[in-house]
Amino acid sequence: MLILVANLGSTSFKYRLFRMEEHGGEVIAKGAYERVTDYSEVIDDALATLQRDGVIASAHAIDAVGFKTVLGKELSGCVMADQAVIEALDGFTAVAPAHNPPYAAGIRQFAKSLPKARLVALFETAFYQWTTAASATYAVPASWRDIGIRRYGFHGASHKFIAERSAELCGREDVANIARRLYLDGPQPVAGAPFRVVSCHLGGSSSITGIRNGVAIASSMGFSPQSGVPQNNRVGELDSGAIAYAMRTLGISLDEAERQLTKESGLLGLSGVSNDIREIYVAAAAGHAGAQLALDTLVHSIRHWTGAMHFELGGLDALVFTAGIGENGPILRAAVCHNLEPFGIRLDAAKNAACAATEALISSADSAVKIFVIPANEELVLAREVFRKLS
């Protein structure tokens, strides 16, 4: 099955074409466009390029297109990308303005350009469909909840892959199979001991997720991707009272407050140097106080959310680091795991230092909790989910 994975940003379009089979898949072509103003034009150009380069004989050779949609109003899961998906994306444009309009436009265009292909949307919120009401609900008036204000959780494709892969690495094939088929069969009972994981997706956008028996129980992210752990230039967790106070005291509008919280906050706002953690580490090593504060605050927040998930899970079998910072950050991983030996979390310093962007077990032999680095591959995850749904 040929599956094209479409990644649409506010001004970009990237794609990968996978040849998928029952036991795996491979990328056979990929491309990217920047400074996009017309998605119809670049999508048609990409399809023409695939034909011109001899990758496919015609556009009709593509069996399916997968979209990593972010947030839909009153809709989640791994679903066919039809008019209901477009309406759900349009309904929450105000919450995800950089993501929802491009994906709605992309779905419309692929439906025109590839009328025989099946279109599938995998929402970032899909992995959190089975969290409890207590975990998903904010203590706000009913009128707020009625318009969809709740905790949704994001990075679902990444965290679901961690649920599956960590179970495989720990010899829990029963749990791995539940995770693989989660969007087809839903949560399933497990015989014997539960398998409990905290997944740390740490990158330009970061979140922590607690996973029991292949199913998410909670996320550090809530109503929008602005919440939880400090992001590269998004604020993360913030007392709602601070927004009204800042608006009144600084004399700024709601739109300006939103702009500052999404564009000038997070690691950038804390460090005053950059939103790139590599540059922040360099500045901190040179004695820059703001850069050091950004690093310390990030570690504090990761530990805070990891501890909360650990407590809610009632114990821990595996702690996993993934995404750009998680995979390439031995200093950060060491800081997160510092002094956690009483909780059964013991890092092997040498293994940790040697690991960068590769799958590895980095806990010591006597650690009760296994600590893994598992690289993220969200495009492959999406291709797998599309293949599973359509097969």
Contacts in CASP RR format, 6 or more apart in sequence:
PFRMAT RR
TARGET T0000
AUTHOR 0000-0000-0000
METHOD contacts of the structure
MODEL  1
MLILVANLGSTSFKYRLFRMEEHGGEVIAKGAYERVTDYSEVIDDALATL
QRDGVIASAHAIDAVGFKTVLGKELSGCVMADQAVIEALDGFTAVAPAHN
PPYAAGIRQFAKSLPKARLVALFETAFYQWTTAASATYAVPASWRDIGIR
RYGFHGASHKFIAERSAELCGREDVANIARRLYLDGPQPVAGAPFRVVSC
HLGGSSSITGIRNGVAIASSMGFSPQSGVPQNNRVGELDSGAIAYAMRTL
GISLDEAERQLTKESGLLGLSGVSNDIREIYVAAAAGHAGAQLALDTLVH
SIRHWTGAMHFELGGLDALVFTAGIGENGPILRAAVCHNLEPFGIRLDAA
KNAACAATEALISSADSAVKIFVIPANEELVLAREVFRKLS
1 19 0 8 1.000
1 20 0 8 1.000
1 21 0 8 1.000
1 63 0 8 1.000
1 64 0 8 1.000
1 387 0 8 1.000
1 390 0 8 1.000
1 391 0 8 1.000
2 17 0 8 1.000
2 18 0 8 1.000
2 19 0 8 1.000
2 20 0 8 1.000
2 28 0 8 1.000
2 56 0 8 1.000
2 61 0 8 1.000
2 62 0 8 1.000
2 63 0 8 1.000
2 64 0 8 1.000
3 17 0 8 1.000
3 18 0 8 1.000
3 20 0 8 1.000
3 62 0 8 1.000
3 63 0 8 1.000
3 64 0 8 1.000
3 65 0 8 1.000
3 66 0 8 1.000
3 383 0 8 1.000
3 386 0 8 1.000
3 387 0 8 1.000
4 15 0 8 1.000
4 16 0 8 1.000
4 17 0 8 1.000
4 18 0 8 1.000
4 62 0 8 1.000
4 64 0 8 1.000
4 65 0 8 1.000
4 66 0 8 1.000
4 117 0 8 1.000
5 15 0 8 1.000
5 16 0 8 1.000
5 17 0 8 1.000
5 18 0 8 1.000
5 65 0 8 1.000
5 66 0 8 1.000
5 68 0 8 1.000
5 379 0 8 1.000
5 382 0 8 1.000
5 383 0 8 1.000
5 386 0 8 1.000
6 13 0 8 1.000
6 14 0 8 1.000
6 15 0 8 1.000
6 43 0 8 1.000
6 65 0 8 1.000
6 66 0 8 1.000
6 67 0 8 1.000
6 106 0 8 1.000
6 110 0 8 1.000
7 13 0 8 1.000
7 14 0 8 1.000
7 15 0 8 1.000
7 68 0 8 1.000
7 379 0 8 1.000
8 39 0 8 1.000
8 67 0 8 1.000
8 99 0 8 1.000
8 102 0 8 1.000
8 103 0 8 1.000
8 105 0 8 1.000
8 106 0 8 1.000
9 36 0 8 1.000
9 98 0 8 1.000
9 99 0 8 1.000
9 102 0 8 1.000
10 97 0 8 1.000
10 98 0 8 1.000
10 99 0 8 1.000
10 101 0 8 1.000
10 102 0 8 1.000
11 34 0 8 1.000
11 35 0 8 1.000
11 36 0 8 1.000
11 37 0 8 1.000
12 32 0 8 1.000
12 33 0 8 1.000
12 34 0 8 1.000
12 35 0 8 1.000
12 36 0 8 1.000
13 32 0 8 1.000
13 33 0 8 1.000
13 36 0 8 1.000
13 39 0 8 1.000
13 42 0 8 1.000
13 43 0 8 1.000
13 46 0 8 1.000
13 102 0 8 1.000
14 30 0 8 1.000
14 31 0 8 1.000
14 32 0 8 1.000
14 33 0 8 1.000
15 30 0 8 1.000
15 31 0 8 1.000
15 32 0 8 1.000
15 46 0 8 1.000
16 27 0 8 1.000
16 29 0 8 1.000
16 30 0 8 1.000
16 31 0 8 1.000
16 379 0 8 1.000
16 383 0 8 1.000
17 27 0 8 1.000
17 28 0 8 1.000
17 29 0 8 1.000
17 30 0 8 1.000
17 50 0 8 1.000
17 55 0 8 1.000
17 56 0 8 1.000
17 62 0 8 1.000
18 25 0 8 1.000
18 26 0 8 1.000
18 27 0 8 1.000
18 28 0 8 1.000
18 379 0 8 1.000
18 380 0 8 1.000
18 383 0 8 1.000
19 25 0 8 1.000
19 26 0 8 1.000
19 28 0 8 1.000
20 383 0 8 1.000
20 384 0 8 1.000
20 386 0 8 1.000
20 387 0 8 1.000
22 391 0 8 1.000
24 384 0 8 1.000
25 380 0 8 1.000
25 383 0 8 1.000
27 379 0 8 1.000
28 55 0 8 1.000
29 50 0 8 1.000
29 53 0 8 1.000
29 55 0 8 1.000
31 46 0 8 1.000
31 49 0 8 1.000
33 42 0 8 1.000
33 45 0 8 1.000
33 46 0 8 1.000
36 42 0 8 1.000
39 102 0 8 1.000
39 105 0 8 1.000
39 106 0 8 1.000
39 109 0 8 1.000
40 105 0 8 1.000
40 109 0 8 1.000
40 112 0 8 1.000
43 106 0 8 1.000
43 109 0 8 1.000
43 110 0 8 1.000
43 113 0 8 1.000
44 109 0 8 1.000
44 113 0 8 1.000
47 59 0 8 1.000
47 62 0 8 1.000
47 113 0 8 1.000
47 114 0 8 1.000
50 56 0 8 1.000
50 59 0 8 1.000
51 57 0 8 1.000
51 58 0 8 1.000
51 59 0 8 1.000
56 62 0 8 1.000
59 113 0 8 1.000
59 114 0 8 1.000
60 114 0 8 1.000
60 116 0 8 1.000
60 117 0 8 1.000
62 114 0 8 1.000
62 117 0 8 1.000
63 117 0 8 1.000
63 118 0 8 1.000
63 390 0 8 1.000
64 117 0 8 1.000
64 118 0 8 1.000
64 119 0 8 1.000
64 120 0 8 1.000
64 386 0 8 1.000
64 387 0 8 1.000
64 390 0 8 1.000
65 81 0 8 1.000
65 110 0 8 1.000
65 114 0 8 1.000
65 117 0 8 1.000
65 118 0 8 1.000
65 119 0 8 1.000
65 120 0 8 1.000
66 81 0 8 1.000
66 119 0 8 1.000
66 120 0 8 1.000
66 121 0 8 1.000
66 122 0 8 1.000
66 382 0 8 1.000
66 383 0 8 1.000
66 386 0 8 1.000
67 81 0 8 1.000
67 103 0 8 1.000
67 106 0 8 1.000
67 107 0 8 1.000
67 119 0 8 1.000
67 120 0 8 1.000
67 121 0 8 1.000
67 122 0 8 1.000
67 382 0 8 1.000
68 122 0 8 1.000
68 124 0 8 1.000
68 157 0 8 1.000
68 378 0 8 1.000
68 382 0 8 1.000
69 81 0 8 1.000
69 85 0 8 1.000
69 89 0 8 1.000
69 99 0 8 1.000
69 100 0 8 1.000
69 103 0 8 1.000
69 121 0 8 1.000
69 122 0 8 1.000
69 123 0 8 1.000
69 124 0 8 1.000
70 96 0 8 1.000
70 99 0 8 1.000
70 100 0 8 1.000
70 103 0 8 1.000
70 123 0 8 1.000
70 124 0 8 1.000
70 125 0 8 1.000
70 154 0 8 1.000
70 225 0 8 1.000
71 89 0 8 1.000
71 92 0 8 1.000
71 95 0 8 1.000
71 96 0 8 1.000
71 99 0 8 1.000
71 100 0 8 1.000
71 123 0 8 1.000
71 124 0 8 1.000
71 125 0 8 1.000
71 152 0 8 1.000
71 154 0 8 1.000
71 224 0 8 1.000
72 85 0 8 1.000
72 88 0 8 1.000
72 89 0 8 1.000
72 91 0 8 1.000
72 92 0 8 1.000
72 100 0 8 1.000
72 123 0 8 1.000
72 125 0 8 1.000
73 87 0 8 1.000
73 88 0 8 1.000
73 91 0 8 1.000
73 92 0 8 1.000
73 148 0 8 1.000
74 88 0 8 1.000
74 148 0 8 1.000
75 84 0 8 1.000
75 85 0 8 1.000
75 88 0 8 1.000
75 123 0 8 1.000
76 123 0 8 1.000
76 125 0 8 1.000
76 126 0 8 1.000
76 128 0 8 1.000
76 129 0 8 1.000
76 152 0 8 1.000
77 121 0 8 1.000
77 122 0 8 1.000
77 123 0 8 1.000
77 125 0 8 1.000
77 126 0 8 1.000
77 129 0 8 1.000
77 183 0 8 1.000
78 120 0 8 1.000
78 121 0 8 1.000
78 122 0 8 1.000
78 123 0 8 1.000
78 126 0 8 1.000
78 183 0 8 1.000
78 385 0 8 1.000
78 386 0 8 1.000
78 389 0 8 1.000
79 85 0 8 1.000
79 120 0 8 1.000
79 121 0 8 1.000
79 123 0 8 1.000
80 118 0 8 1.000
80 119 0 8 1.000
80 120 0 8 1.000
80 121 0 8 1.000
81 107 0 8 1.000
81 119 0 8 1.000
81 120 0 8 1.000
81 121 0 8 1.000
82 119 0 8 1.000
85 107 0 8 1.000
85 121 0 8 1.000
86 104 0 8 1.000
86 107 0 8 1.000
86 108 0 8 1.000
89 100 0 8 1.000
89 101 0 8 1.000
89 103 0 8 1.000
89 104 0 8 1.000
89 107 0 8 1.000
90 100 0 8 1.000
90 104 0 8 1.000
91 100 0 8 1.000
92 100 0 8 1.000
93 100 0 8 1.000
93 101 0 8 1.000
95 223 0 8 1.000
95 224 0 8 1.000
96 224 0 8 1.000
96 225 0 8 1.000
103 121 0 8 1.000
107 119 0 8 1.000
107 121 0 8 1.000
110 117 0 8 1.000
110 119 0 8 1.000
111 119 0 8 1.000
118 390 0 8 1.000
120 385 0 8 1.000
120 386 0 8 1.000
120 389 0 8 1.000
120 390 0 8 1.000
122 157 0 8 1.000
122 382 0 8 1.000
122 385 0 8 1.000
122 386 0 8 1.000
124 153 0 8 1.000
124 154 0 8 1.000
124 155 0 8 1.000
124 156 0 8 1.000
124 157 0 8 1.000
125 152 0 8 1.000
125 153 0 8 1.000
125 154 0 8 1.000
125 156 0 8 1.000
126 156 0 8 1.000
126 157 0 8 1.000
126 160 0 8 1.000
126 183 0 8 1.000
127 153 0 8 1.000
127 156 0 8 1.000
127 157 0 8 1.000
127 159 0 8 1.000
127 160 0 8 1.000
127 163 0 8 1.000
127 182 0 8 1.000
127 209 0 8 1.000
127 216 0 8 1.000
128 136 0 8 1.000
128 151 0 8 1.000
128 152 0 8 1.000
128 153 0 8 1.000
128 156 0 8 1.000
128 216 0 8 1.000
128 219 0 8 1.000
130 186 0 8 1.000
130 187 0 8 1.000
130 215 0 8 1.000
130 216 0 8 1.000
131 151 0 8 1.000
131 216 0 8 1.000
131 217 0 8 1.000
131 218 0 8 1.000
131 219 0 8 1.000
132 217 0 8 1.000
135 151 0 8 1.000
135 217 0 8 1.000
135 218 0 8 1.000
136 150 0 8 1.000
136 151 0 8 1.000
136 152 0 8 1.000
137 145 0 8 1.000
137 150 0 8 1.000
137 151 0 8 1.000
138 144 0 8 1.000
138 145 0 8 1.000
138 149 0 8 1.000
138 150 0 8 1.000
138 151 0 8 1.000
138 223 0 8 1.000
140 149 0 8 1.000
149 223 0 8 1.000
150 222 0 8 1.000
150 223 0 8 1.000
151 219 0 8 1.000
151 221 0 8 1.000
151 222 0 8 1.000
151 223 0 8 1.000
152 219 0 8 1.000
152 221 0 8 1.000
152 222 0 8 1.000
152 223 0 8 1.000
152 224 0 8 1.000
153 207 0 8 1.000
153 209 0 8 1.000
153 219 0 8 1.000
153 221 0 8 1.000
153 222 0 8 1.000
154 205 0 8 1.000
154 207 0 8 1.000
154 219 0 8 1.000
154 221 0 8 1.000
154 222 0 8 1.000
154 225 0 8 1.000
155 201 0 8 1.000
155 205 0 8 1.000
155 207 0 8 1.000
155 209 0 8 1.000
155 219 0 8 1.000
155 221 0 8 1.000
155 323 0 8 1.000
156 209 0 8 1.000
156 216 0 8 1.000
157 378 0 8 1.000
157 381 0 8 1.000
157 382 0 8 1.000
157 385 0 8 1.000
158 199 0 8 1.000
158 201 0 8 1.000
158 322 0 8 1.000
158 323 0 8 1.000
158 376 0 8 1.000
158 378 0 8 1.000
158 381 0 8 1.000
159 199 0 8 1.000
159 201 0 8 1.000
159 207 0 8 1.000
159 209 0 8 1.000
159 211 0 8 1.000
159 216 0 8 1.000
159 219 0 8 1.000
160 179 0 8 1.000
160 182 0 8 1.000
160 216 0 8 1.000
160 381 0 8 1.000
161 374 0 8 1.000
161 376 0 8 1.000
161 377 0 8 1.000
161 378 0 8 1.000
161 381 0 8 1.000
162 197 0 8 1.000
162 199 0 8 1.000
162 201 0 8 1.000
162 209 0 8 1.000
162 211 0 8 1.000
162 320 0 8 1.000
162 322 0 8 1.000
162 374 0 8 1.000
163 175 0 8 1.000
163 179 0 8 1.000
163 182 0 8 1.000
163 197 0 8 1.000
163 199 0 8 1.000
163 211 0 8 1.000
163 214 0 8 1.000
163 215 0 8 1.000
163 216 0 8 1.000
164 176 0 8 1.000
164 179 0 8 1.000
164 180 0 8 1.000
164 214 0 8 1.000
165 176 0 8 1.000
165 374 0 8 1.000
166 197 0 8 1.000
166 199 0 8 1.000
166 211 0 8 1.000
166 318 0 8 1.000
166 320 0 8 1.000
166 372 0 8 1.000
166 374 0 8 1.000
167 173 0 8 1.000
167 174 0 8 1.000
167 175 0 8 1.000
167 176 0 8 1.000
167 179 0 8 1.000
167 195 0 8 1.000
167 197 0 8 1.000
167 214 0 8 1.000
168 176 0 8 1.000
169 318 0 8 1.000
169 361 0 8 1.000
169 370 0 8 1.000
169 372 0 8 1.000
169 374 0 8 1.000
170 195 0 8 1.000
170 317 0 8 1.000
170 318 0 8 1.000
170 370 0 8 1.000
172 195 0 8 1.000
174 190 0 8 1.000
174 191 0 8 1.000
175 190 0 8 1.000
175 195 0 8 1.000
175 213 0 8 1.000
175 214 0 8 1.000
178 185 0 8 1.000
178 186 0 8 1.000
178 187 0 8 1.000
178 188 0 8 1.000
178 190 0 8 1.000
178 213 0 8 1.000
178 214 0 8 1.000
178 215 0 8 1.000
179 214 0 8 1.000
179 215 0 8 1.000
180 388 0 8 1.000
181 388 0 8 1.000
182 214 0 8 1.000
182 215 0 8 1.000
183 385 0 8 1.000
183 388 0 8 1.000
183 389 0 8 1.000
184 388 0 8 1.000
184 389 0 8 1.000
186 215 0 8 1.000
187 213 0 8 1.000
187 214 0 8 1.000
187 215 0 8 1.000
188 213 0 8 1.000
190 213 0 8 1.000
194 212 0 8 1.000
194 213 0 8 1.000
195 212 0 8 1.000
195 213 0 8 1.000
195 214 0 8 1.000
195 317 0 8 1.000
195 318 0 8 1.000
196 210 0 8 1.000
196 211 0 8 1.000
196 212 0 8 1.000
196 313 0 8 1.000
196 314 0 8 1.000
196 315 0 8 1.000
196 316 0 8 1.000
196 317 0 8 1.000
196 318 0 8 1.000
197 210 0 8 1.000
197 211 0 8 1.000
197 212 0 8 1.000
197 214 0 8 1.000
197 316 0 8 1.000
197 317 0 8 1.000
197 318 0 8 1.000
197 319 0 8 1.000
197 320 0 8 1.000
198 208 0 8 1.000
198 209 0 8 1.000
198 210 0 8 1.000
198 211 0 8 1.000
198 306 0 8 1.000
198 307 0 8 1.000
198 309 0 8 1.000
198 310 0 8 1.000
198 313 0 8 1.000
198 316 0 8 1.000
198 318 0 8 1.000
198 319 0 8 1.000
198 320 0 8 1.000
199 208 0 8 1.000
199 209 0 8 1.000
199 210 0 8 1.000
199 211 0 8 1.000
199 320 0 8 1.000
199 322 0 8 1.000
200 206 0 8 1.000
200 208 0 8 1.000
200 302 0 8 1.000
200 306 0 8 1.000
200 319 0 8 1.000
200 320 0 8 1.000
200 321 0 8 1.000
200 322 0 8 1.000
200 326 0 8 1.000
200 336 0 8 1.000
201 207 0 8 1.000
201 208 0 8 1.000
201 209 0 8 1.000
201 322 0 8 1.000
201 323 0 8 1.000
201 376 0 8 1.000
202 229 0 8 1.000
202 302 0 8 1.000
202 321 0 8 1.000
202 322 0 8 1.000
202 323 0 8 1.000
202 324 0 8 1.000
202 325 0 8 1.000
202 326 0 8 1.000
202 332 0 8 1.000
203 232 0 8 1.000
203 277 0 8 1.000
203 323 0 8 1.000
203 324 0 8 1.000
203 325 0 8 1.000
203 326 0 8 1.000
204 231 0 8 1.000
204 232 0 8 1.000
204 275 0 8 1.000
204 323 0 8 1.000
204 324 0 8 1.000
204 325 0 8 1.000
205 225 0 8 1.000
205 231 0 8 1.000
205 232 0 8 1.000
205 234 0 8 1.000
206 229 0 8 1.000
206 230 0 8 1.000
206 231 0 8 1.000
206 302 0 8 1.000
206 323 0 8 1.000
206 325 0 8 1.000
207 219 0 8 1.000
207 220 0 8 1.000
207 221 0 8 1.000
207 228 0 8 1.000
207 229 0 8 1.000
208 219 0 8 1.000
208 220 0 8 1.000
208 228 0 8 1.000
208 229 0 8 1.000
208 302 0 8 1.000
208 305 0 8 1.000
208 306 0 8 1.000
208 309 0 8 1.000
209 216 0 8 1.000
209 218 0 8 1.000
209 219 0 8 1.000
209 220 0 8 1.000
209 309 0 8 1.000
210 216 0 8 1.000
210 217 0 8 1.000
210 218 0 8 1.000
210 219 0 8 1.000
210 309 0 8 1.000
210 312 0 8 1.000
210 313 0 8 1.000
211 217 0 8 1.000
212 313 0 8 1.000
217 309 0 8 1.000
217 312 0 8 1.000
217 313 0 8 1.000
218 308 0 8 1.000
218 309 0 8 1.000
218 312 0 8 1.000
220 227 0 8 1.000
220 228 0 8 1.000
220 229 0 8 1.000
220 237 0 8 1.000
220 305 0 8 1.000
221 227 0 8 1.000
221 228 0 8 1.000
222 228 0 8 1.000
225 231 0 8 1.000
225 234 0 8 1.000
226 234 0 8 1.000
226 235 0 8 1.000
226 236 0 8 1.000
226 261 0 8 1.000
226 262 0 8 1.000
227 236 0 8 1.000
227 237 0 8 1.000
228 236 0 8 1.000
228 237 0 8 1.000
228 301 0 8 1.000
228 305 0 8 1.000
229 236 0 8 1.000
229 237 0 8 1.000
229 298 0 8 1.000
229 301 0 8 1.000
229 302 0 8 1.000
229 305 0 8 1.000
230 236 0 8 1.000
230 265 0 8 1.000
230 266 0 8 1.000
230 267 0 8 1.000
230 270 0 8 1.000
230 294 0 8 1.000
230 297 0 8 1.000
230 298 0 8 1.000
230 301 0 8 1.000
231 265 0 8 1.000
231 266 0 8 1.000
231 267 0 8 1.000
232 266 0 8 1.000
232 267 0 8 1.000
232 268 0 8 1.000
232 275 0 8 1.000
232 276 0 8 1.000
232 277 0 8 1.000
233 262 0 8 1.000
233 263 0 8 1.000
233 264 0 8 1.000
233 265 0 8 1.000
233 266 0 8 1.000
233 267 0 8 1.000
233 268 0 8 1.000
233 269 0 8 1.000
233 275 0 8 1.000
234 261 0 8 1.000
234 262 0 8 1.000
234 265 0 8 1.000
234 266 0 8 1.000
235 261 0 8 1.000
235 262 0 8 1.000
235 265 0 8 1.000
235 266 0 8 1.000
236 265 0 8 1.000
236 266 0 8 1.000
236 301 0 8 1.000
237 301 0 8 1.000
238 261 0 8 1.000
243 257 0 8 1.000
243 261 0 8 1.000
246 252 0 8 1.000
246 257 0 8 1.000
247 253 0 8 1.000
247 254 0 8 1.000
247 257 0 8 1.000
252 260 0 8 1.000
266 275 0 8 1.000
266 294 0 8 1.000
267 274 0 8 1.000
267 275 0 8 1.000
267 277 0 8 1.000
267 280 0 8 1.000
267 294 0 8 1.000
267 298 0 8 1.000
268 274 0 8 1.000
268 275 0 8 1.000
269 294 0 8 1.000
270 290 0 8 1.000
270 293 0 8 1.000
270 294 0 8 1.000
270 297 0 8 1.000
271 280 0 8 1.000
271 283 0 8 1.000
271 288 0 8 1.000
271 290 0 8 1.000
271 291 0 8 1.000
271 293 0 8 1.000
271 294 0 8 1.000
272 290 0 8 1.000
272 291 0 8 1.000
272 294 0 8 1.000
273 279 0 8 1.000
273 280 0 8 1.000
273 283 0 8 1.000
273 288 0 8 1.000
273 290 0 8 1.000
273 291 0 8 1.000
273 294 0 8 1.000
274 280 0 8 1.000
274 283 0 8 1.000
277 295 0 8 1.000
277 298 0 8 1.000
277 325 0 8 1.000
277 332 0 8 1.000
280 291 0 8 1.000
280 294 0 8 1.000
280 295 0 8 1.000
281 291 0 8 1.000
281 295 0 8 1.000
281 331 0 8 1.000
283 290 0 8 1.000
283 291 0 8 1.000
284 290 0 8 1.000
284 291 0 8 1.000
284 292 0 8 1.000
284 294 0 8 1.000
284 295 0 8 1.000
295 332 0 8 1.000
295 335 0 8 1.000
298 332 0 8 1.000
299 332 0 8 1.000
299 335 0 8 1.000
299 336 0 8 1.000
302 332 0 8 1.000
302 336 0 8 1.000
303 336 0 8 1.000
306 319 0 8 1.000
306 336 0 8 1.000
310 316 0 8 1.000
310 343 0 8 1.000
316 343 0 8 1.000
316 345 0 8 1.000
316 369 0 8 1.000
317 369 0 8 1.000
317 370 0 8 1.000
318 369 0 8 1.000
318 370 0 8 1.000
318 371 0 8 1.000
318 372 0 8 1.000
319 337 0 8 1.000
319 345 0 8 1.000
319 363 0 8 1.000
319 369 0 8 1.000
319 370 0 8 1.000
319 371 0 8 1.000
319 372 0 8 1.000
320 371 0 8 1.000
320 372 0 8 1.000
320 373 0 8 1.000
320 374 0 8 1.000
321 327 0 8 1.000
321 329 0 8 1.000
321 333 0 8 1.000
321 336 0 8 1.000
321 371 0 8 1.000
321 372 0 8 1.000
321 373 0 8 1.000
321 374 0 8 1.000
322 373 0 8 1.000
322 374 0 8 1.000
322 375 0 8 1.000
322 376 0 8 1.000
323 376 0 8 1.000
324 357 0 8 1.000
324 376 0 8 1.000
325 332 0 8 1.000
326 332 0 8 1.000
326 333 0 8 1.000
326 373 0 8 1.000
327 356 0 8 1.000
327 357 0 8 1.000
327 358 0 8 1.000
327 373 0 8 1.000
327 374 0 8 1.000
327 375 0 8 1.000
327 376 0 8 1.000
328 356 0 8 1.000
328 357 0 8 1.000
329 356 0 8 1.000
330 352 0 8 1.000
330 353 0 8 1.000
330 355 0 8 1.000
330 356 0 8 1.000
333 347 0 8 1.000
333 352 0 8 1.000
333 362 0 8 1.000
333 371 0 8 1.000
333 373 0 8 1.000
334 347 0 8 1.000
334 349 0 8 1.000
334 352 0 8 1.000
337 345 0 8 1.000
337 346 0 8 1.000
337 347 0 8 1.000
337 371 0 8 1.000
340 346 0 8 1.000
343 369 0 8 1.000
344 367 0 8 1.000
344 368 0 8 1.000
344 369 0 8 1.000
345 363 0 8 1.000
345 367 0 8 1.000
345 368 0 8 1.000
345 369 0 8 1.000
345 371 0 8 1.000
346 363 0 8 1.000
346 364 0 8 1.000
346 366 0 8 1.000
346 367 0 8 1.000
346 368 0 8 1.000
346 369 0 8 1.000
347 362 0 8 1.000
347 363 0 8 1.000
347 364 0 8 1.000
347 367 0 8 1.000
347 371 0 8 1.000
348 362 0 8 1.000
348 363 0 8 1.000
348 364 0 8 1.000
348 365 0 8 1.000
348 367 0 8 1.000
351 360 0 8 1.000
351 361 0 8 1.000
351 362 0 8 1.000
351 363 0 8 1.000
352 362 0 8 1.000
354 360 0 8 1.000
355 362 0 8 1.000
355 373 0 8 1.000
357 375 0 8 1.000
358 373 0 8 1.000
358 375 0 8 1.000
359 372 0 8 1.000
359 373 0 8 1.000
359 374 0 8 1.000
359 375 0 8 1.000
360 372 0 8 1.000
360 373 0 8 1.000
361 370 0 8 1.000
361 371 0 8 1.000
361 372 0 8 1.000
362 371 0 8 1.000
362 372 0 8 1.000
362 373 0 8 1.000
363 369 0 8 1.000
363 370 0 8 1.000
363 371 0 8 1.000
363 372 0 8 1.000
END
